[in-house]
C-alpha cells in the first residue's frame, strides 16, 4: 500500500455563474494565453494559497520539466500491466459491448494509449491483450482506490477540481464536459426557461439538482440512485428530463430514439482528467506527453469522432489545450 500524500496546492474549481429570469451564463474555464500555456505558473504549493474556483485547477505537470519514466512507471512495468479504474455502464465513455463482452469507449481509448506509451515496443493489439487491466469501479471508489494503490489510474469521466487535488494528482484536461439536460423530443422543451414546473431527475448526492434549481427555481427536482435509474424514471413518464454531464446524457440519448440533449450552453464546466496517486508525478507527465502525442497524430480526434461526435452534434469536439505550471 502506498502512503497517502496530502498536498496543499492552492487549487481551484471553475466557478458556476448563474443568472435569473430562466437563463444563465455558463462560466468557461479560462483559455491559457501565450504567457501561461505550457509555462511556469505562480507557485501553487504555498499553504496560504486558498482554493479559489478560478480555473487554475486544470494546471498539471509539464512533461518537459521532469522524468516521464520514474518510480511509478517502473512499478507498472514491473507489475506487467496498467490497472485502470473505469466505468462499464456509461455508454460512449466506458461500457460493455453486449455483443462482444468487451468494455469500450472514449475513456477506454485513453487507457489503451497510455498503456502503449508505457510499452512502446509492443503493438496496440498486444498492449490491449496483455498489458491493460480494466477494473470496474464506482465513482465513490475512485479516490480511495488510487490512494491505497489498488489501481494505477482512473479514466472514468472524473472532473478535475481543487478538493480532489488534495488527495490525487491529475493529468491535463482530456475533455471539457459540462452539465446539460436530456428531455423528450416532442415535449416542447427547448430552453432552460421551459423547465419551469418540469420534473428533472439527477442522482442523489450530486450537485446537478442544485444547479438546475439555481437557474430555474420553478423546476421540480427528482432524485434517484444513479443516471441509469433517472433514465428509467424518464422513460416511465415519472420524470420530464435528466440532468448530468453532456457526455453521459449523449450515451443515454443514443439508446433512446425519443430523447434529445438540449442544445444549450453548459450549466457547469466539468473538465475531465486522468487521475493518479499523488506520488506518481512521473506517470502524470507520461500521460500528459501521451495526450500531446494524440493531439499531433490525430488519435484523440479519431476517438472523439468514433464515440462522441454524432451523439453530441451539433457541438464539435476539440481536444483541450494543455495548461501546465504545477
C-alpha positions as semicolon CSV with decimal commas, in nm:
position;residue;x (nm);y (nm);z (nm)
1;X;0,000;0,000;0,000
2;X;0,139;0,338;-0,092
3;X;0,141;0,623;0,151
4;X;-0,131;0,878;0,105
5;X;0,018;1,217;0,023
6;X;-0,166;1,536;0,121
7;X;-0,072;1,833;-0,090
8;X;-0,173;2,191;-0,017
9;X;-0,157;2,301;-0,378
10;X;-0,373;2,610;-0,389
11;X;-0,610;2,470;-0,646
12;X;-0,937;2,587;-0,786
13;X;-1,257;2,471;-0,948
14;X;-1,417;2,665;-1,230
15;X;-1,700;2,869;-1,080
16;X;-2,063;2,849;-1,171
17;X;-2,215;3,187;-1,254
18;X;-2,589;3,171;-1,280
19;X;-2,845;3,436;-1,365
20;X;-3,217;3,456;-1,301
21;X;-3,512;3,503;-1,539
22;X;-3,486;3,150;-1,673
23;X;-3,146;3,200;-1,836
24;X;-2,783;3,164;-1,737
25;X;-2,426;3,231;-1,838
26;X;-2,200;2,928;-1,815
27;X;-1,863;3,002;-1,666
28;X;-1,591;2,892;-1,906
29;X;-1,256;2,768;-1,782
30;X;-1,017;3,042;-1,894
31;X;-0,824;2,966;-2,210
32;X;-0,449;2,974;-2,149
33;X;-0,274;3,266;-2,312
34;X;0,078;3,268;-2,452
35;X;0,221;3,351;-2,111
36;X;0,056;3,064;-1,923
37;X;0,018;2,776;-2,170
38;X;0,294;2,529;-2,103
39;X;0,478;2,783;-1,887
40;X;0,551;2,806;-1,518
41;X;0,264;2,944;-1,313
42;X;0,272;3,110;-0,973
43;X;0,378;2,850;-0,719
44;X;0,060;2,668;-0,607
45;X;0,231;2,482;-0,322
46;X;0,212;2,768;-0,071
47;X;-0,005;2,653;0,220
48;X;-0,152;3,003;0,240
49;X;-0,288;2,994;-0,116
50;X;-0,664;2,930;-0,096
51;X;-0,877;2,719;-0,329
52;X;-1,026;2,997;-0,540
53;X;-1,250;2,844;-0,808
54;X;-1,088;3,049;-1,085
55;X;-0,997;2,775;-1,333
56;X;-0,634;2,715;-1,239
57;X;-0,713;2,371;-1,101
58;X;-0,660;2,241;-1,454
59;X;-0,285;2,311;-1,434
60;X;-0,087;1,988;-1,448
61;X;0,275;1,873;-1,464
62;X;0,472;1,964;-1,776
63;X;0,628;1,651;-1,928
64;X;0,926;1,864;-2,034
65;X;1,006;1,962;-1,674
66;X;1,094;1,620;-1,533
67;X;1,114;1,248;-1,592
68;X;0,831;1,055;-1,755
69;X;0,997;0,726;-1,664
70;X;1,041;0,730;-1,287
71;X;0,938;0,507;-0,999
72;X;0,567;0,489;-1,083
73;X;0,616;0,394;-1,447
74;X;0,888;0,145;-1,345
75;X;0,649;-0,011;-1,092
76;X;0,380;-0,054;-1,356
77;X;0,626;-0,214;-1,598
78;X;0,748;-0,444;-1,321
79;X;0,389;-0,549;-1,247
80;X;0,339;-0,619;-1,618
81;X;0,012;-0,432;-1,653
82;X;-0,154;-0,095;-1,618
83;X;-0,451;-0,122;-1,379
84;X;-0,716;0,133;-1,474
85;X;-1,031;0,216;-1,281
86;X;-1,312;0,261;-1,531
87;X;-1,688;0,252;-1,577
88;X;-1,858;-0,031;-1,761
89;X;-2,209;0,115;-1,774
90;X;-2,153;0,461;-1,923
91;X;-2,235;0,434;-2,291
92;X;-1,979;0,600;-2,523
93;X;-1,724;0,652;-2,242
94;X;-1,685;0,310;-2,085
95;X;-1,944;0,038;-2,144
96;X;-1,952;-0,335;-2,206
97;X;-2,039;-0,423;-2,565
98;X;-2,335;-0,659;-2,543
99;X;-2,220;-0,850;-2,849
100;X;-1,851;-0,897;-2,771
101;X;-1,839;-0,852;-2,395
102;X;-1,551;-0,605;-2,442
103;X;-1,554;-0,279;-2,244
104;X;-1,507;0,007;-2,490
105;X;-1,550;0,381;-2,529
106;X;-1,372;0,716;-2,531
107;X;-1,224;0,675;-2,182
108;X;-1,104;0,325;-2,268
109;X;-0,920;0,463;-2,572
110;X;-0,734;0,696;-2,335
111;X;-0,631;0,400;-2,116
112;X;-0,506;0,199;-2,413
113;X;-0,300;0,493;-2,542
114;X;-0,137;0,542;-2,201
115;X;-0,055;0,171;-2,179
116;X;0,104;0,176;-2,523
117;X;0,320;0,470;-2,413
118;X;0,444;0,259;-2,120
119;X;0,521;-0,036;-2,351
120;X;0,616;0,144;-2,675
121;X;0,785;-0,161;-2,829
122;X;0,463;-0,362;-2,830
123;X;0,175;-0,327;-3,074
124;X;-0,151;-0,173;-2,960
125;X;-0,320;-0,511;-3,002
126;X;-0,061;-0,675;-2,776
127;X;-0,089;-0,399;-2,520
128;X;-0,466;-0,421;-2,501
129;X;-0,450;-0,800;-2,470
130;X;-0,159;-0,835;-2,228
131;X;-0,089;-0,504;-2,055
132;X;-0,423;-0,344;-1,971
133;X;-0,634;-0,447;-1,673
134;X;-0,968;-0,269;-1,669
135;X;-1,112;-0,266;-1,318
136;X;-1,477;-0,161;-1,298
137;X;-1,524;0,081;-1,009
138;X;-1,791;0,318;-0,881
139;X;-1,749;0,694;-0,866
140;X;-1,705;0,663;-0,490
141;X;-1,419;0,414;-0,538
142;X;-1,205;0,643;-0,749
143;X;-1,005;0,833;-0,489
144;X;-0,979;0,559;-0,221
145;X;-0,854;0,304;-0,474
146;X;-0,588;0,546;-0,602
147;X;-0,479;0,649;-0,253
148;X;-0,446;0,285;-0,142
149;X;-0,259;0,183;-0,457
150;X;-0,525;-0,066;-0,572
151;X;-0,525;0,090;-0,919
152;X;-0,274;0,296;-1,117
153;X;-0,504;0,543;-1,292
154;X;-0,868;0,644;-1,312
155;X;-1,021;0,710;-1,654
156;X;-1,384;0,738;-1,552
157;X;-1,522;1,080;-1,658
158;X;-1,362;1,233;-1,348
159;X;-1,385;1,610;-1,310
160;X;-1,068;1,791;-1,206
161;X;-1,129;2,011;-0,902
162;X;-0,928;2,161;-0,622
163;X;-1,071;1,939;-0,348
164;X;-0,971;1,625;-0,536
165;X;-0,620;1,762;-0,595
166;X;-0,571;1,737;-0,217
167;X;-0,590;1,357;-0,247
168;X;-0,484;1,265;-0,601
169;X;-0,299;1,410;-0,899
170;X;-0,445;1,486;-1,242
171;X;-0,329;1,495;-1,600
172;X;-0,403;1,784;-1,828
173;X;-0,770;1,803;-1,924
174;X;-0,851;1,550;-2,196
175;X;-1,215;1,651;-2,242
176;X;-1,418;1,959;-2,149
177;X;-1,760;1,834;-2,044
178;X;-2,046;2,024;-1,887
179;X;-2,388;1,973;-1,732
180;X;-2,685;1,975;-1,969
181;X;-3,042;1,842;-1,974
182;X;-3,198;1,549;-2,159
183;X;-3,569;1,573;-2,248
184;X;-3,823;1,412;-2,478
185;X;-3,808;1,508;-2,847
186;X;-4,173;1,609;-2,860
187;X;-4,201;1,751;-2,508
188;X;-4,198;2,114;-2,620
189;X;-3,890;2,184;-2,408
190;X;-3,625;2,385;-2,593
191;X;-3,466;2,614;-2,336
192;X;-3,384;2,620;-1,966
193;X;-3,680;2,853;-1,918
194;X;-3,908;2,573;-2,040
195;X;-3,803;2,358;-1,741
196;X;-4,044;2,551;-1,517
197;X;-4,277;2,303;-1,345
198;X;-4,094;2,012;-1,512
199;X;-3,967;1,712;-1,315
200;X;-3,591;1,691;-1,365
201;X;-3,404;1,389;-1,232
202;X;-3,044;1,365;-1,114
203;X;-2,862;1,120;-0,887
204;X;-2,893;1,186;-0,515
205;X;-2,581;1,335;-0,361
206;X;-2,475;1,520;-0,676
207;X;-2,479;1,892;-0,746
208;X;-2,687;1,854;-1,062
209;X;-3,024;1,912;-0,895
210;X;-2,895;2,219;-0,708
211;X;-2,755;2,362;-1,030
212;X;-3,089;2,317;-1,210
213;X;-3,277;2,484;-0,926
214;X;-3,040;2,780;-0,927
215;X;-3,101;2,855;-1,292
216;X;-3,468;2,754;-1,297
217;X;-3,615;2,765;-0,944
218;X;-3,954;2,653;-1,076
219;X;-3,816;2,314;-1,189
220;X;-3,924;2,018;-0,975
221;X;-3,630;1,807;-0,855
222;X;-3,650;1,428;-0,871
223;X;-3,371;1,225;-0,712
224;X;-3,270;0,870;-0,793
225;X;-2,980;0,636;-0,726
226;X;-2,783;0,697;-1,047
227;X;-2,815;0,823;-1,403
228;X;-2,949;0,493;-1,535
229;X;-3,224;0,495;-1,272
230;X;-3,311;0,853;-1,372
231;X;-3,339;0,739;-1,733
232;X;-3,581;0,465;-1,629
233;X;-3,797;0,722;-1,450
234;X;-3,785;0,940;-1,761
235;X;-3,888;0,651;-1,986
236;X;-4,167;0,554;-1,747
237;X;-4,310;0,908;-1,752
238;X;-4,213;0,976;-1,391
239;X;-3,963;1,249;-1,487
240;X;-3,964;1,504;-1,768
241;X;-3,588;1,518;-1,802
242;X;-3,248;1,408;-1,673
243;X;-2,956;1,638;-1,598
244;X;-2,587;1,546;-1,569
245;X;-2,268;1,570;-1,781
246;X;-2,330;1,610;-2,154
247;X;-2,119;1,302;-2,231
248;X;-2,331;1,082;-2,006
249;X;-2,653;1,227;-2,146
250;X;-2,529;1,166;-2,501
251;X;-2,483;0,800;-2,412
252;X;-2,833;0,781;-2,267
253;X;-2,987;0,958;-2,565
254;X;-2,808;0,723;-2,805
255;X;-3,007;0,438;-2,652
256;X;-3,346;0,611;-2,671
257;X;-3,476;0,744;-3,005
258;X;-3,730;0,963;-2,825
259;X;-3,473;1,153;-2,616
260;X;-3,256;1,453;-2,705
261;X;-3,000;1,663;-2,519
262;X;-3,095;2,031;-2,517
263;X;-2,863;2,241;-2,732
264;X;-2,788;2,499;-2,464
265;X;-2,469;2,635;-2,311
266;X;-2,323;2,429;-2,028
267;X;-2,480;2,476;-1,687
268;X;-2,142;2,397;-1,532
269;X;-1,790;2,323;-1,651
270;X;-1,669;1,966;-1,595
271;X;-1,307;1,930;-1,714
272;X;-1,212;1,561;-1,724
273;X;-0,864;1,449;-1,624
274;X;-0,687;1,116;-1,582
275;X;-0,623;1,073;-1,208
276;X;-0,329;0,904;-1,037
277;X;-0,190;0,862;-0,687
278;X;-0,040;1,191;-0,569
279;X;0,308;1,036;-0,552
280;X;0,304;0,932;-0,919
281;X;0,411;1,259;-1,081
282;X;0,626;1,082;-1,342
283;X;0,318;0,887;-1,450
284;X;0,120;1,211;-1,481
285;X;0,394;1,354;-1,701
286;X;0,389;1,043;-1,919
287;X;0,010;1,072;-1,953
288;X;0,045;1,439;-2,050
289;X;0,308;1,356;-2,310
290;X;0,077;1,084;-2,446
291;X;-0,213;1,329;-2,476
292;X;0,014;1,572;-2,660
293;X;0,116;1,291;-2,896
294;X;-0,251;1,207;-2,952
295;X;-0,316;1,568;-3,049
296;X;-0,033;1,567;-3,304
297;X;-0,108;1,231;-3,465
298;X;-0,489;1,263;-3,462
299;X;-0,569;0,974;-3,227
300;X;-0,768;1,194;-2,987
301;X;-0,981;1,332;-3,269
302;X;-1,032;0,985;-3,417
303;X;-1,155;0,858;-3,081
304;X;-1,387;1,156;-3,037
305;X;-1,525;1,108;-3,387
306;X;-1,586;0,738;-3,319
307;X;-1,766;0,775;-2,987
308;X;-1,892;1,127;-2,927
309;X;-1,914;1,332;-3,248
310;X;-2,255;1,211;-3,366
311;X;-2,427;1,190;-3,024
312;X;-2,300;1,536;-2,922
313;X;-2,374;1,707;-3,257
314;X;-2,402;1,993;-3,339
315;X;-2,119;2,051;-3,091
316;X;-1,776;1,991;-3,240
317;X;-1,522;1,833;-3,011
318;X;-1,175;1,983;-2,992
319;X;-0,903;1,847;-2,767
320;X;-0,836;2,096;-2,485
321;X;-0,503;2,273;-2,487
322;X;-0,272;2,165;-2,204
323;X;-0,220;2,403;-1,913
324;X;0,097;2,343;-1,712
325;X;0,273;2,514;-1,425
326;X;0,221;2,279;-1,131
